[in-house]
Structures are given as structure tokens and as C-alpha cells.
Amino acid sequence: MKNLKIKSARAALDLSQQELADKVGVSRQTINAIEKGDYNPTINLCRSICKVLGKTLDELFWEE
């Protein structure tokens, strides 16, 4: 399942996948895989992404 919430939050801050990846300490490919739904990130990575994007875990990772 695609994670369009991360892509949307990232775009709202005008961050590229590479910039987000650099801020959370992973590769651009990892961010791409998370957004495409091909990779299930660890809770620590989820928390890091939330911190950088200014969102909560529920806002970015809760499935409706």
C-alpha cells in the first residue's frame, strides 16, 4: 500500500526524497520504497520521519 501521506507532507515542506533521506540517515531509495509501499520502516525510522516532517505517527502511518 502506497504511503501518499509521507509524499504529501514531504512535498509541503519542499523536500526531495534525497533531502528527507539525508535528514533521517537512510538512502533515497529507502524513502522511495517507503512511499511506494515496498518497504515497511522500523518504528525508529517512522519516528525520525515524523520528527522531520512535523507530523505524528498517526498522521503519517495510520491506515484508514
N, C-alpha and C positions, 0 to 999 in steps of 0.2 A: 504494500500500500504506500503510495507516494506521500511524502510529507511536504505539502504545499505551504504549511504554516511556517516552517523554517525558511523556505524560499521567500515567502512574502515578507516576513519580519526582516530578513537579511536585505531584501531589496528596499524596504522602507528606510533602512539606515544607509543605503547606497554602498553596501559592502559586497565585494565579489566573493565567490566561493573561496578563492585563494586568501583573501584578507581575513575571512572568518576562520579558515583553517589555521592561518598563522597565529591568530589570537587565542585559539584553543589548543594549539600544539599537535595538530594532525595534518594529513596531506589534503590537498584539494580534492583528490579522488575519493577520500573518505567522506567529505562533505557532500560531494556529488552523489555517492552511493546512499547516504542517509536520505537526501532529498528525493531520490528515485525510489526509495523503499527497498533497496537491495542490501542494506546493512542496518543491523539493529545495534545502536550505540550503547556503551556501558552507561550506568547511572551517573558516573563521574563526568563522562563526556557530555551527557544530556545537561547536567547542571552547569558545566562550563559554557555550553552553547547558550543556555538560558541567561546566564550572567552577562555575556557579551551582547546579546540581543535585547536585554532588558525585559524579558518575559518570564513567566512562571513555567514550571514543568507541565502543569495542566494546560496552559495556553498553547504550548508547542507540541506536546506529545500525547495528550489525552485523545483517544479515538472516540468520535461522536457515535 
